[in-house]
Amino acid sequence: MAEKNNNLLTGLALLVGVAALGVSFVALASIPDVNKAEETVAVAECPAEPEQGQDIQYVLFLGTNDKDSNEPVFSEDDAREHLEAILTDHFGGFTIQDARGGWVNDDGSIAHEYTLVVYLSDTTIEEIHAACDDMIAEFNQSAILIQQNQTTTEFYGG
């Protein structure tokens, strides 16, 4: 009986191994070839018009190091003040969080920067881009990361 159970377990293990190998091949086949320069990366976008009862929440990640010197453009307090002035000019409301960003440079050195994360709702991508243009100029950035998340938003008043 023990030998029969051993054979059953061995067969089951072999079956699981073959299935895992098949899944691995499928996964590898679906990875795009990053060496093909002619291919472009598709960016998934939220629909232009959210569904009834839905909203698009925009999350912006603004680094505060100068793109040329990699040194802070402003102190942390001054950076928040400059950002708040831009956001006030463009939007009715906003939320800002402090964060720390980091990455490895091409030469292998590690860089860090104070980052401001901005949450915005009840706006459009065109308004977001207009505000980001001001942020790019004010903070001397190459780009600002923009995430679009479809959400349900409610301004609850009791």
N, C-alpha and C positions, 0 to 999 in steps of 0.2 A: 504494500500500500504506500509506504514512504517513497519507494522508487517511482511509482505512478505519479504521486504529488510532485516529486522533483522534476519529472519529465514535463508535467503540466506547467510548473513554474518556469522552467527553462524555455518552453515554447511561448509562454506569455511574454517573458522578457525579450525573446527574439522578435516577437510581433510588435511590441512597443518600440524596440530599437529601430525596426524597419520603418514604422510609422513616423518616428522622430526624424529619421534620415530623409524621408519624403517631404516632410514639412520644411526641413532645412533647405532642401533643393528649391522648393517653391519660393521660400523667403529670399534666397540668394538670387533667384532669377528675377525677382521683382525689384531689386535694388538698381537704380539707374547708374549708368556708367558716368562717373564724374569727370572722366578724361575727355569726353566728347564736347568740344567747345561749342558746337553748333546747337546743342540742346539748351533750352532755357528752363529755369525752375518755375513751375506753376505756383501761383500764390492763391490759396483758397480765400475767397472774399465772402463776407457776409452779404446777403441780398441787399440791393439798393433800397428796397422798401421792406422793412421788417413786417412779419406777420402781425395780424390783429392782436393787440395786447403785448406785443414784443417790442424791444428797443435794442439798439446797438450801443454797447458800452465800449468806449475807446479807452485804451490804457497806453499812455506814452511813457517811454523810458528816455529821460534826458540826462546824458552824461555831462559833467561840468568841467572836465579837463579840456583845455584848448586843443584843437585838432592838430596844430602845428608843433606846439611845445610839450604837449602832454602834461602841462601844469594846470592847476586849478585857475579858472578865469576869475572866480570870486570866492570869498569866504563862504562857508556853508550858509550862514544867516543871510548874507547879501545875495547868494544864489537863489534862495527861497523868495526873497523880496523882489528880485528882478523877474523871476518866473511868475509870481503872483500878479505883478503889474501887467504882464503880457496876457495872462489868463483872464484877468478882470476886463481888459480891453476887448477880448474876443467872446467871452462866455458869461452866462448868468450865474453859474456856479461851478465849483470844481473841488476835488479832493487831492491833496498832495501828501505823499509819504516819502520819508528818507530811506535810502538804500545804499548799499555798497556794491559796485560792479567790479569785476576782475576778468582778466584774460591773459593769454600767453601771446606775446609778440612774435613776429616772424623770426627774430634772432634768439628766441627762447627765453627772453626776460619776461618777468611777470609784472603786469601793470594793474593798478587799482584806481578807482575814482569814486568820488561821491556822486551819487545818482539820485535824481528826483523822479518819482513815479507819480504820474498824474492820471486820475480817473475822471472821465467825462461821460455824461449821458445827455440825451435830448439835444443832439447836435448832428451835423452832417460831416462827411469826410472832407468836403470842400472847406468848411470852417476849420476843421482840424488841420488841414494842410496850410491854410493861411496863418494860423497861430504857430505852426511848426516853422514856417518860413521866418517868422520873427525870432523864434527861439534859436534857430540855426545861426542867424546873424548876431544876436545878442551874446550867445555863448560860444561862438566860433566853432561850430560842430560840422562834421561831415554829413551826419544823418541823425535822425531820431527814430527809434523803434516804435512803431504803432501797431498795437494789437486791436482787433475788432472782435468782440464777443457778443453773440446774440443772447439777450437776457430778457427777463420780465422786470420792469421797473415800476415802482409805485411810490409816490410821494404821500406817505400816510400822515394824516393830520388828526387822528383820534377817532 
